[in-house]
Amino acid sequence: MTFRGTFEHALDAKHRLTIPAKFRGALANGVVLAASHEVELGAPRTVAVWTPDAYDQFTTSTLADLNPSSPKARELKRFFFNASFDTELDAANRVMIPPQLIGYAGLDKEVVVTGSGECLEVWDRRRYAQNFEEVLTRIPDIAASLGDTA
């Protein structure tokens, strides 16, 4: 499944997030909650919501060409597996976001759930709005930098 769209939600007092209805079927067999894998210093952090198979494919493909004994590969592997949590949707179609990920992404009560292709992302609502506006101003430059392939 390709995850698309933007949905405003709120975390409850126990840090539970209700999964948008259109994605519940895709996540019915399990969920991996993970720290987003930002590669730029200062990039916004989010909580990624993956299917277990998609997260396994992502981590396997990311680590595939690295020497597993290299310090960088070991550090990346630790990040992927120390900052991810297996869970399931509860009877009310919610997942509890662990405190470690709440802190990582700077989440408050008001959040935005966005489709990001292979996964969902959970953003602090204020940070999402700021980031979206910044990205909108860069889209023409990003598109121009890709060049004309025709």
C-alpha positions in Angstrom: 0.0 0.0 0.0 1.1 3.5 -0.7 0.4 5.9 2.2 -0.9 9.3 1.0 -2.7 12.2 2.6 -2.6 14.6 5.6 -4.8 14.1 8.7 -5.0 16.2 11.8 -5.2 14.1 15.0 -4.6 14.5 18.7 -2.7 12.1 21.1 -4.7 11.2 24.2 -3.4 11.4 27.7 -1.7 8.0 27.3 0.0 9.0 24.1 -2.3 6.9 21.9 -2.8 7.8 18.3 -5.9 6.8 16.4 -4.8 5.5 13.0 -6.7 7.1 10.1 -9.5 4.8 8.9 -8.1 4.3 5.4 -4.9 2.8 6.7 -6.2 0.5 9.3 -6.5 -2.5 7.0 -2.9 -2.2 5.9 -1.7 -2.1 9.6 -4.1 -4.8 10.9 -1.3 -7.4 10.9 1.1 -5.3 13.0 2.8 -2.0 13.2 6.4 -0.8 13.6 6.8 2.6 15.2 10.2 4.1 14.4 12.3 7.2 14.7 12.4 8.9 11.3 15.7 8.4 9.5 16.7 12.0 8.9 20.0 12.5 7.1 20.4 16.3 7.2 21.4 18.1 10.4 18.4 20.1 11.7 15.8 18.2 9.5 12.5 17.8 11.2 12.1 14.6 13.2 8.9 12.5 13.1 7.6 9.1 14.2 7.3 6.7 11.3 4.5 4.2 11.2 5.4 1.1 9.1 4.0 -2.3 8.3 6.5 -4.8 9.7 7.3 -6.1 6.2 8.0 -2.7 4.8 10.2 -1.7 7.7 12.2 -5.0 7.4 12.6 -4.3 3.6 13.7 -0.7 4.2 16.3 -1.6 6.9 17.6 -4.6 4.9 18.0 -2.6 1.7 19.6 0.3 3.6 22.2 -2.0 5.3 22.7 -4.4 2.4 25.8 -2.9 0.8 27.5 -2.0 4.1 30.3 -4.0 5.7 28.4 -5.2 8.8 31.5 -4.9 10.9 32.1 -1.2 10.0 31.5 1.3 12.8 29.1 3.2 10.6 27.0 0.2 9.7 26.9 -0.9 13.3 25.8 2.6 14.4 23.1 2.7 11.7 21.9 -0.8 12.6 21.6 0.2 16.3 19.7 3.3 15.4 17.2 1.4 13.2 16.6 -1.3 15.8 17.0 0.6 19.1 14.6 3.3 18.0 11.8 1.1 16.7 9.0 -0.7 18.4 6.7 -3.5 17.4 3.1 -3.0 18.3 -0.5 -3.7 17.1 -3.6 -1.7 16.7 -5.8 -1.9 19.8 -9.6 -2.5 19.7 -10.1 1.2 19.0 -7.5 1.3 16.2 -4.9 3.1 18.2 -1.2 2.7 18.8 0.6 4.0 21.9 3.7 6.0 21.0 6.5 5.2 23.4 8.0 8.1 25.4 11.4 7.7 23.6 9.7 8.5 20.2 7.5 11.3 21.7 10.8 13.0 22.8 12.6 12.2 19.6 10.0 13.8 17.4 9.0 16.6 19.9 5.4 15.6 19.8 2.8 17.4 21.8 -0.9 16.6 22.0 -1.8 18.1 18.6 -0.3 16.0 15.7 -0.5 15.6 12.0 -0.4 12.2 10.3 1.0 12.3 6.8 1.4 9.7 4.1 5.0 9.3 3.0 4.7 6.6 0.4 6.0 3.4 2.2 5.0 4.6 5.7 3.1 7.2 7.6 4.7 10.0 9.6 3.5 11.5 12.8 4.5 15.2 13.2 4.0 17.8 15.9 1.3 19.9 14.3 3.1 23.3 14.7 6.4 21.8 13.3 4.5 20.3 10.4 3.0 23.6 9.4 6.4 25.3 9.5 8.1 22.6 7.6 5.3 22.5 4.9 5.6 26.2 4.3 9.4 26.0 4.0 9.1 23.1 1.6 6.6 25.0 -0.6 9.1 27.9 -1.0 11.8 25.4 -2.2 9.7 23.3 -4.6 10.6 25.4 -7.7 14.3 25.1 -6.9 14.1 21.4 -6.2 12.2 20.8 -9.4 14.6 22.9 -11.4 17.6 21.1 -9.9 16.3 17.8 -11.2 16.9 18.9 -14.8 14.9 18.3 -17.9 15.0 14.6 -18.7 12.9 14.9 -21.9 
